[in-house]
Amino acid sequence: MLLPFATIMNVDALTNLIERFDILQGVPIALLMVGLAFIIVGFNERRLTLVLLPIIYVLTAFPYYALFSPLFVSAKIFTGLFCCLILAVALKNSPYFSDVSAIPPRAVMLRRMGIALIVTVVLTLLASRPALLLPILPETAVYLNIIILLFIALGVAGIWLGKNPFSSSVGLLLFMIGFEIYHAHIDQSPRTQLILAAVNFFVVLLTSFLLNSKPSSQRSTLQKSVS
């Protein structure tokens, strides 16, 4: 369980990994990250989310690499992976996750996927236009524009569509990923990055509390209402 964390915290290994896959830098990494975020929000499957969200955090090394030192990039990735670990532990005995056979109605699933697909396609087309580049971003950084706008939008969609604390918190984490990448171009101070890391930890710890704070007498009712 700790091996992925140790690997990411190895600065040399991280640098070699980014340089080896440098061909992905730019639009390919943006589309890959956005695609994973779409799957998380659109499908809303908790086990799948716990697999894909850590991958997204590792991929953030690419947009961060040009702004921070490798050690700092490693620290930010470690923060994200640790948040994922907290969520996984919180879900283990949670009533929201205990009934793996609970499947939302097909209409609900299609509605969620449709909204996520529309947001993804429309904003990707808009964000890829240089004329709509966010302030402060370099003129050549269209891929950053795609990542930032899509993660913020999909995060908001995930919060809005969330029917339980886990789904809503994952949407908020996706929003934070987009916000932090953009804010890194404004303020790169260690103090600010610590504050942002604290916000992420607060989100997952609050989610952990909410997921496990329901009385056992209410669990059967909760399991029927989860979508």
Protein Blocks (a to p, Z undefined) as FASTA:
>chain_A
ZZmmmmmmmmklmmmmmmmmmmmgcjklmmmmmmmmmmmmmnopaklmmmmmmmmmmmmm
mmmmmmmcfklmmmmmmmmmmmmmmmmmmmmmgcklmmmmbccdfklmmmmmmmmmmmmm
mmmmmmmpmklgcehiafklmmlmmmmmmmmmmmmmmmmmpcbfklmmmmmmmmmmmmmm
mmmmmoccfklmmmmmmmmmmmmmmmmmmmmmccfklmmmmmmmpZZ
